[in-house]
Amino acid sequence: MNIIPEITRESITQIINDGERVDGRTFDQYRGIQIETDIISKAEGSARAKIGYTQVIAGVKVSIGEPFPDTPNLGVLITNTEVLPIADPSFEPGPPNEDSVELARVVDRAIRESGMIDLEKLCIEEGRKVWMLFVDLHIIDYDGNLFDTATLAAVSALLNTKLPKTTLDDGEVIINDEIKEELVLNNKVTMSTFVKIGDKMVLDPSLEEETILDGRLSVGVTESGKICAMQKGGDKSLLKEDIFEAVNMAISKSKELIKEIDS
């Protein structure tokens, strides 16, 4: 865990309460965003997303497996996160910690609840064979705001994903690796994260800002402008006005993020 001196905490809080930020951004401004796709040759889909110095690589691997018993006609989506020690001194090798599990769940929920992936179209033979999508998130540089960066990486990787063509022959699945078909997607989704410091809500927190936050709110928004996911963090509660402010700003910022994904 990053520990910030109390004098630094007070200084940053005072700057924000005065209407400014240490790096000169406005409260509703993202750091520079970069997205690059098709970066892993062995993956069915891949992307690298950067917000400021925070950097996440997403890779999509696919396999054919059995559906869950309660959803025999739906494909499977599984999202995992690997936090690499090279990304930040506070990250340690070993099994996923609570933060990395939360990150994977938040990204998975945003994708799933947005309806971005039509899981029915991943069904090859109901009750027997479906496509399974594994979205692996690798955190390789951390300077705050993993939620938004990881969501950009995952969504961009899924948009880049192609599946081998399959046919059924007397109950046997025939895979043709020479013919690739784009993954059918219905929507796109973005995530915007805000932190409350003092009495202000600020978008896209830097690492310094994250270490002194009172509360955090991440808001998932579909391409059509609907809220599909929310995640609260931090020790202190948020006011109703804070939540409304974050939601309205997230809807507005989603258009900006979608342009970055599409560019």
Number of C-alpha atoms within 10 A of each C-alpha: 8 12 10 11 9 10 9 12 17 13 13 20 22 15 13 22 15 10 10 15 17 14 8 8 13 14 17 15 13 19 16 9 17 17 21 16 21 17 15 15 9 11 16 23 27 29 26 26 26 23 24 19 16 23 25 30 27 30 28 24 17 19 12 18 15 20 23 14 10 8 13 17 22 25 25 22 17 13 21 18 23 21 23 17 16 14 18 16 11 11 16 14 11 10 10 14 14 8 11 18 15 15 22 21 17 23 29 20 18 26 28 17 16 23 17 20 20 16 21 16 15 24 23 22 19 16 16 16 21 25 23 21 22 17 26 22 27 20 24 18 20 26 18 21 24 24 23 25 30 31 27 31 31 30 25 28 28 27 22 18 25 19 22 17 14 15 13 11 8 6 10 10 14 12 14 12 11 7 11 14 12 15 19 17 14 11 16 23 31 34 28 27 26 30 28 26 21 17 13 15 25 24 25 25 24 23 16 17 23 21 15 23 22 19 20 25 21 25 27 30 28 24 18 13 15 13 21 19 22 17 17 16 15 15 10 12 13 19 11 8 9 18 17 11 13 23 22 12 17 26 22 15 19 24 17 13 21 17 9 14 22 9 9
